[in-house]
Amino acid sequence: MEVVMIRIWLGPEDIARTRIAPAPLPLYEVFVSLAGSPADDAAGPVAGPELAGWLRELTEATDAAWGVRRRSTPALRPESADLLAPLTEDRTLEGALAWLLTTSARRARSLAAAVRGYYDRRVRAELTAWESVVRLDVNERGRALATGGVEALLAMFDPWAAWRNPVLSVSSSIDLDLRPNGAGLLLVPSVAARKLWVGGQPDSVVLAYPVRRPRTPGGRAPGHRPVPAYALGAAAATGDPLTALLGRSRAAVLRAAMVGANTTDLARRAGISTPSASQHASVLRDAGLLRTTRHGKAAHHTLTPLARALLTADDAVSRR
């Protein structure tokens, strides 16, 4: 079975121009909040028909611009990426709305009013509540970039993405190659996101990512949209249903295969030895949770549909 990814090709100039936004961008946060909500929520009374229509138009226009034909609906599995519409990178709500008025001639004023209303009802309070967490997240990633370079920074996106110079591969239900062509990569923290969102302009790539949230003593992240836990060895969260089912190391190996990996990568991500990773992969394969393809002496492991359904259910339980 073909591995489907969004591949971001980063040349030397792109790596040099990779940067981190200091805070969520208002219009992207509204878009992610809407697009990442369940269909009955995004199209319901909370969003209203104005925003539901805008969301459909943006999604269809973005797919058409990049020649995307989806294998599934835009309501993707939690660990996947979806496409961000090409929106303004203005850091203020007023600036974002001013941009919206210039780009949406038809019903522009009513759309801007709907966006402002949704922002005030669903986004503003979340951003205020998580302001210090966002600041800590951005500082942590900034330190990683300063001390370890882009490789250390992009490694922080495990298990959603894998960096193999010069390609950042992001798990998705669509197959797409993006080339910033020297414009660089803008990383945008998001409180609303539960997964990675890739997009912006085809030649100016934006990656919106879930902020890392502090955990309570019980192992749960506060707030109503926690980031899926990625269990690494002894760091596996207590009370994790998947760990209870498979065991700590085997659950970590399964999660490590989210974006595809060879046996060495599985071991590194799960914090175990390569022979142990190979043994766990064999058990998971026999259970119908991993698919292994061989290229010469190398083995590449990917999740089966059953494993993705299991991880999706596990993430849903963790959000309760």
N, C-alpha and C positions, 0 to 999 in steps of 0.2 A: 504493500500500500504506500502510495506517495506521501512523503512528509510535506505538509503545507505550512508555509512560513511567510511572514513579511520580512524581507531581507533588506537591511539598510547598509549600503556600501559607503564606507567612510574612507576617503583619501587623506593624505597628510594634512591638507588645508582644513578639511572637515574636523579632524581630530584636534587641530590647533584652535578651532573656533567652537568647540563643544562648550556649552555654558549652561548654567543652572539659573532658572528664574527664581528670584528671592521669595516669591509668594504665588499662590494660584492666580491664574489670569481669569478675570470675571466671566468673559463670554465663553471661554473653554469650560469653565466650571459649570456654567448653566447647561451647556451642550452635553457634557459628560453626565451630569445629574439626570437630565432628561433621557438621554440615550441608554444609560445604564440602569434605568428603572424598569421594573416589569411592565410589559406592554399595557396591562390594564390600568397601571398607575400613570405611565407617561402620557397616555391618550385620554385619561379620565379627567374628572373635574379639577384635580389639583393643577394640572398643566393647562387644560382647556384646549379647544379646537385650534386656536391660533398657533400655539406652540407646537401642538401635535403635527399640524400641517407644515410648519417651518422645519421641524425635525425630519419629516419625510422628504421634503424638498432638498434639504441639505445632504441627506444620505444618498438620495438618487443622483444628485448633481455630482457629488464627490466620486461615487462609483463610476459614473459615466466619464468623468474627466480622466480617471486613471485606468479605464478599461477593465473594471473589476466585475467579474461574474461570480456571485457568491454560491458556495455549495450548500449553505444553510442560511437561515434568517439572520438579520443583524443582532438578534438576542443571543449572543455567543456564550459559550461556556465561560465560567469565571476566570480561568487561568489564561484565556486567549486575549489577543489584541483585537481592537476594531479600529476603523478609520475615523480620524478626526476631520471634521470639515475645515476648509480654509477660512479661519476666522482671524480677527485682529488680535495682535499680541499686546494691545494696550493694557496697562496695569490698573486702570481706574474704570469703574462702572460707567461714569459719565463719558469718558473717552470711547469706551466700547460701544455705548449707545449712539454716540455721534457717528461713529464709523458705520453702524448698522443703518442709520438713516440715509447714508450716502450710497449704500449698496442694495437696499431693498426698496426700490421706488414704489412698487405696488404694496399697498397697505403698510407702508413703512412706519407710520406713527403708531398705529394700533399694535404692530409687532413689537416696537420698542417699548411700548407701555406694558405689553404682556411679559416681555423679558424682565423689565424692571420689577413687575409684580411678583414674578416667580423668584427672582433673586432675593427680594425682600422676605418672601415667605419661606423659602426652602434652602437658600444658600448662605445668606448673610450671617445668620446665627451660627451656622456650622463653622464658617471661616473664623468668626470671632472666638468661638469656643476652642478651636484647634490652632489658634495663632501661634502659641508658644511651641506646640508640637511641630508645626510646620517649620518654624525657625530652627529648632533642634535638628530636624531632618535635613534641611538645606545646609546647615553648618557641617553636619556629619559627612554629607556627600562632597561638600567643598573641601574638607580636610582630606578625604580619600583622593580627590582629584589632585590636590596640591602635593600630597606625599607619595601617591602611587601611580599618578597619571590616569589617563582615560581608561586603561585596562582595569585598574582598581575601582574606578567609578562605575563602569558598566557591569562589573562583576556583581555589584549590589542589586542588580535586577534579576538574579536567580530567584525563583525558578521560572519566571515569565520569559526571560530572554537569555541567550548565550552569545558571548562575544568570542569570535575567532577572527582575528585580524585578517582582512579588513572588513568583515561582515558582522553586523549585529543581527542575529536571527531571533525573531519574535514569534512565539506560537500564535497561530491564527487559524481561522477557517477559510481564509482567502490566500491566494498565492500572488505575491507582488514584490517587485524589486524597486527600491527607492534610492536615488542617488542625489545627495545634496549638492554635488558639483562645486565644492568649495564654500558653500554657504554655512556649513556646520550643522550641529545638532543642538536644538534647544530642549532642555529637560525641564518640565513644568510640574511642580508638586500639585497634587490634587487631593482634596478631602473627600470628594464625591466618588472618586474612582475606586473600583474593586479589582481592576486589572490594568494592563497597559493599553494606552490609546496612542496610535501612531498616525501622523498626518501633517496637517498644515498645508503647505504648498508642496507639490511633487519635488521641487528643487530647493526647498527650505523646510527641512523636516523637524517636526515637533513631536516629542515623546512625553505624554502626560502619564504620570505614575502615581500609585497610591502612596501617601506618606507613611513612614514607619511609625506605628503607634505604640506608646508605652503599655506594658502589660500590668494588670493588677496582680496582687498576690495569688489569686486563684487561677492565673494563667489566661484570663480573658482580656481582650483589649476593650477599653471603654468606648462608648459611642455606638451608633447603630450600624456602622459600615466598617467593620474591622477588616484589615488586610488578611488574606488567607495565610495561616501559619505555615512556615516552611521548616519542618523538623530536621535539625542537623544534629545527629548523635545525641549527646546528653542535653542538648538545648531543646529537645522536643517538648512541646507544651504538655503539661499535665492535663489529664482529662480529655485528650485528643481521641475522638472515636476511632479514627483510622489506626492510630498507634495501638489502641486497645484491641483492635481486630487483627492486625498483622504483626504487631511487635514494633518496637522503636526503629530498629535498623531497617527492617523491610519496608516500613511506611516511608522512611526517609529516602530509600532507593526508588520507590514508586514515584514520589514527588520529584525526585531528581531527574526523572525521565520525561517530565512534562514537555520540554522543548527538544527532546531527543538527545542522546548522549552515548558515547562509547563506554566501555566498562571502566576505564580509568577515570572518566569524568563522573560517572556514577559514584565511584569510591570517594573522589575528592569532594563532591557536593554533599554526600551523606556522612562524611567524616569517618569512613571505615577503610579497611585495607582492600586492595584490588581483588584478592582471592575471595574475600567475604562478599564483596559486591557482585562478583561473578556467580557465587552460590545463591545469593538472594535473587538475582535476576533469573536464574534457572528455575527457582521455585515459583516466582511470579509469572514466568512464561508458561510453566506447566498449569498454572491456575487460570490462564487465559487473560492475564492482566498486562503482560508485556509482549511485544512483537520484536523479534531480533532478526536483522538482516546482516549478512556478512559481505564484506568487501576485502577480499584477500584474507589476511589474518585478523583484520579488525572487525569487531562486532558492534553494530549500531542498534540501540534499544529505543523503542518508542511505545507510547501507551496504546492499548487497544480501546475500542469504544466502551467496553465494559469498565476499564480502568478509569476512563474519563467520567463516566456516569458515577462511579464510586467516589471519585474526588469531588465532583460537583455536589453530590449528596452530603459528603463530609463537610464541605465548606458551608452548605446551607445550615447544617446542624450547628456549626461553630458560631453562626451569626445570631442564633436564638438567644 
